[in-house]
């Protein structure tokens, strides 16, 4: 058998299964638990439930409904799959711990038998929030007096050969039936064993994936970070690592995944291979990105909002102090914008704001920062622009808006100041504002750069 198809022996299969970060529980068609890995036993101990090999090892027996009453069996994900064969993906349940608190778990299930109903089931559990609270009731991360591995047929500790066969069968079942991607990887990154869920995730067949390495399908920007973590793991400086990273799908698009990796070692402590769990988080990551975009951007114009601009200003001032980097802070105010709203309506006013934002965004560089900081106010950070170019840059912003077409002429007043190594945000904003107000007083539609001094202008 080629090495890449040869998983570790039965003993290390069982060790690998117990090293999985997520709780895994297998039940027979009659509902009896036949296997619970170490993480599942830790979880059961933290919840104060379960007996080795008992049907109540599953955390689902501690599930409660919204009123705090025990969740009826036919509403539990494992029971639903056992009776119907239908899979569950990340179904959220609330479980009551022995500390009297509710803990949220995501449950994913798949049937392991074809003849049914009822069906055998493999279930994995992920803590949605506050997993440390559950583990707080265990001793050093392992439950005090934790039971041995839940046994199938009532005995895993009989003859050694029976135990090893049982370990092999359990590993094979869980590995290949797992609803998440699972893999064994050798210390240099070659795939040794992959399951169908991983193949589906990255778009390669098993044969195609085994012909590649971990490096081949990892986004190049994420590879150095993962290799550094792998090196620490292989050297024994850490026992596991978790990482959100990008894979390259066979058709070229990017997949975001959350991975958990542990090492399986021989009797001398030398690493044999790595065990990885891979969960597709592309949808979650996309949602997080969209939420972050909403939190950082003005919904009308699409440029950054005031809060994010203030954060960028603080970062830029830090770069000025650390690296003596130059930058120009610009404050922008639309001239007589109230007249546009009064004469043409707020819809036209909104369109004018959008057009101005688009014009300014098209004028500044990708390294610059543009934000809407008030109703008719914008601000910009022009990175690398020092005193010799600040005036021209500020005037260019006014010119690009002046050139816009619309139902009414639109102009802006621009005040700017060059940031220095000793600048503070409030002082810089005051200088830019004073320059802006001076432009307003002198007839609008222009730009002025404030000297880097306080007060910025003499009376």
N, C-alpha and C positions, 0 to 999 in steps of 0.2 A: 504494500500500500504506500503511495507517495506520501512524503512527510506532510505536505500541505493538507492532505485529507485525514491525516492521523491525529485525532485529538489526543490529549494526554490520556494516560491509563485511567482505569475506573476510580482509583483513589483520588487522583488529581481532578477527575471530573466532579466528584463530590465536593472536593475542596473548592473548585472553581464555582460551583453552585452556591456554596456558603459564602463566597466572597462577593456575590452580587450585592450591589447596594440596595436594590429594591426588594421588599418582601415578596416571596413567591410561594404560593400554596397550591398543591394539587389535590383534587378531590375525586373520588370514585363516583360512578353513576349513582350509587346509593347515598351520596352526600357525605361519606366519611372522608376525613382528611387522611391522605396517604403520605404526604410529604410537606414539610414546612422548612424553608431554609433558615439560616441563622438570623437574617434580618426579620423574617416573619416571626420567629420565636422571640426575638427582642421586642417586637411590636406587641405580641400577645402578652408578654410579661409586663410591659409598660402599662397596658390596659388592664392588667390583672385578670386575664381570662385564659381559658384553654388548658387542656391536658395533652400530654404527648400522644399523638395519634388520634386524639378525639375529634369529633366533628365540630367541636366548639373552639378549635384552635384559630379559626378565621376571625379577624377583627370585625367581620360583618355581624357576628352575634352580639356585638356591643353597639350596633347602629341604632340610632334613635331618629324619630321624625321631628317635625317642627315643634311639637308640643312636649318633646322629651320622652315620649312613650317609645317602647321597643319597636323597631321597624319590623313590620310583618315579613316573614320569611320570603314570601313570593315577590317582595319588592327589593330583595337583596340581589346585587348583580350576579354573584356566583349561582344563586338559586335560579335566577331567570335563565341563565345560560344552560344550567343543568337540565331544566325542564323543557326548554324550547330549542336549545342549540344556537340561539341568536347571540352574537358577540356583544360585548359592552366595551366602549372606548372612553376611558377617563370619566366614568360616571361618578359624580361626587356624592359621598355619604358623610354623615356626621356620626362620630362614635363617641361614647361617653367613657372617659378614662376613670381609673380608680381615684384620681385626684378630684373627681366631680366636675371636670371641665370637658367641654366639647372639643373634639379635634376633627379637622376635615381631611378626608382621604379621597384620592381619585382611584377608582377601581377599573382595571382593564381585564377582560376575560376572553378566553377562547375555549371551545370544546376540544377535547383530546381523543374522543372516540366518535365513530361514525354510526354505530348501531344504537339507536335510541329513538325517542327519549326513554328514560333519562340518559344524560351524557356525562362522561368524565369532563372535568374542567381544570384548566390552569388559570390562576388569577395572580395579577401583580398589583401592588398597592404603592401609591406615591403620596407622601404627606404634602398637602397643599399649603399649609401654613403652620408655623411653630412646631417643627418636628422635634426641636430640642426639648420642648415641654414633655413630650412623651418619653424621651430617653432619660429625663431627669430622674425617673423612678427606677433606673437600672444602675448597676454598680459598674462605673467605668465604661459605660456603653454596652455592657453585657448584663442580662438580667441576673439578679441574685438567685441562685438555685435554679437556673434555667434548665428546662427539660432537655433531654437529648433529642436528636432529630426525630420528628414524627415518623412512625413506622407504617409501612404497608404490610398487610398480612400479619400485623401484630408483632413483627420481629425483624428489626434490621441488625440486631446485634448477635444473631446466632452464628452460624458458620461464616468464616471469612469469605468463602466463595459466594455464598448467597448475598452477603452484604455488598460485595464488589459488583455482582451482576445487577443487584438492585440499584446501586449507585449509577452504574452505566445507563440503565434504562431510564432512571429519573433524569439524568443529565440530558440524554438524547431527547426525551419528551419535552422537557422544559426548554431546551435550547432551540429545537426546531419548531415548537408550537408557540413560542413566546410571541406576543403581539408587538414587541419592540425589537429593534435590531440587536443582534448579539454576534460577537465574533471572538475568536482566539487569534492572537497576533504574536509572531515570534519577536524576539528582542530587537530585530533590525527592521521591523515594520512589515514583514510579509504576512499575508492572511493565511492562517492555517485552517480555519473553519469559519464558515459564515452561515447564518440562517436565512430563510426566505424573506423575512421581514426586512433585513438589511439589503438584500438584493433588490427588493421592490423599492426601497427608499432611494437607492442610488442609481437604479435603472440598468444594472448589469445582471446577467445570469450568474449563477454560482461559478461556472467555469471561467467566465470572463473576469469576474472579480478576483478569483484565486490566481489569475495570471498577472494581476496588478499588485501594487503595494499600497499601504496606507498613504504614503507620500503622493502617489499618483492621483488620488481622488480628493486630496485635501486642498482647500483654497490656499494658494501660495502665501497670502498675507497671514494666514493662521498657522502655517507649518512651523515656523521658528518657536512660537509659544508652546505648541504641543510637544515638539521634540525636547524642549527644555524640561517640561514636566515628565516626559518619559524617561529622560536621563536620571532625574531625581528618584523616580520610582524604581528603576532598575538598580540604582546604586543603594537602595534601601533607605534613602533620606526621607521618604514618605511612603505611606502604606497604600495610598489611593490618590486619585485626583479626579476632579470634576471640571468640565470645560464646556462652554458654548462655542461652537465652531461652525465653519462652513465646509460642506462637501460639494464637489463638482459632479453633478448628475451626468449620466452618459450622454444626454442630449445637449449638455452645455450649460444648463441653468444652475443656479446656486441653491443649495438646500441648507437651512440652518438646523443644527442638531445639538442636543445636550448629551454629552457623553460622560460616563463614569467608568473609570479604568482601575483595575487592581492587578497585582502580579501573583502568579502561582510559582512557588519556588520548590526546589528539591530539598533533600534532607540536609544539604550543606548550606542552604539559604540562597543558592544561586538561582536566578530567575529562569524558569522554563519557558513561560509565555505570559502574555497579558490577556486578561479577560475584559472585554468591553461591552457596555450596554449603550445603545444609541437610540435616542428618542427624537423623532421629528418635531421640531419646534418652529418650523417655518411660519405656520399660521400665527402662533403666539408672538413670534418675533415681529411679524408684519403688523400685528395689532399694536404691539408695544411701540413700534416705530411710528405708526399713525397717531397714537395717543401722544407720543413725545412731540411729534410735529404740531399737533393741536396746542400743546402746552407752550411751545416755543414761538409760534407764528401768529401773526395778525390774521384773523379769518377773512377780512375784506380784501386785503391787498396781497396776502401770501408772503410778505416779508417778515422778518423777526419782530417780536413784540418788545415792549419796554423792559420786562423782566429779563428776557434773554439778552437784550442789548446791554443792560447794566452788568450782567455776568461777563459778557465779552469785553466790556470796558475794563473791568477789574483784571481780567487775564492779560489784556494788552498793556496795562500799566505795569503789571508784573514783568512782562517781557522787556519793557523799557528799562526797568530797574536792573534786571538780571543781565541783559545782553546789550544794553545801550541802544536798543532798537528805537527808531523814530516812527511816529504815526501822527496823523492829524485827526482830531475830533471835530465833527461837523454837526451843527444844529440847523435844521431846515424848517421854515414855516411858510405855509401857503399865504399869499397876499389876498386879502379881501375875500376869503373863502366863504364867509357868511353871505356875502352878496350873491355868490353863485347859487348857494342853497335857496336863498330867498327869491331869486329871479327865475331859476330853472327847476327848482325842486330838489329834494334830497337824493332822488335816484340819479339825477345828472351829477350831483355832488359826489356820490359814491363812485360813479364812472370816472370822474375827474381824478379822484384819489387813486383809483386802480391804474389809470393811465400814467399818472405821475410816478407811482411806485414802479411800474414796469419800465418807464423811461430811465429812472435813476438806477434801477437794478441792471439794466442793459448797459449803462454807462460805466459803473464801477467794475472793478476786477473781481475775479472769484475769490481772491484772498482778502478782499475788503468786507466790511459788515454794513448792512443797511437794515434799518428798523423803522417801524411806525411807533412813535412813543406817545402820541396823543391824537386827538380828533383830526387836526390838520397839521400835525407836526411829525417830522421824520428826523432821524439822526443817522450818522454814518461814521465809521472808522476807516480811514484810508491808511492802510498798513504800508510802512516804508516811506511815507511822504513826510519830508522834513520842511523846515522853514523856507527853503529855496523853491519849493514846488507847491506849497500849501495854497498860496493865493490863486495860482492858475487852476489848481484842482477844484477849489471852491467855486471859482467863476465858471468852470466847465459844467458843474452841476446846475447852476442857474441857467446857463445857456441851453442845456438839453431840455429843460422844462419849458423855457420860453419858445422853443421851436415846435411845441405840440400844437396840433389842430384840435379845435373843439368848438362848441356853441358859444363860448366866451373865452377871451384871452386869459391864460393862466400864467402867473409868475410866482416866483418864490424869493424869499429873503434867506440868505445863508450867512451864518456866523461860524467861524472856525478858530481853532487854536491848536498849536503843535504841542503834543504831549512830551514831557521831559522825564528824566530819570527820577526826579524827586517829586513828581506830581502826585496829587491825590484826586480821586474821582470827583468829589464835590467841587473842588477848586477849578478843575478843568471844565466841568459843566457850566460853572458860573461865568468863566471867561468866554466860552462859546455863546452862552445866552446873551451876555452883554454885547458882544459883537453883533449878534442877530438883531437885538433891539436897536442898536445904533443904525443898522441898515434900514430898519423900519422907520426910524425917526427921520432919516435923510431921504425918504422917498420910495423905499421898497425896491424890488426887482434888482438885487445886487448881491455882492458877497464881500465879506470883510474878515480878515484874519486878526485875531486879538494877539497882542504880544504875550509872551509867557511870563507874566508878572502879575502881582496882586497889589492894588487893584489894577485891572486890565487897562483901564483908560483913565486919564486924569479928568477931573471935573472941569 
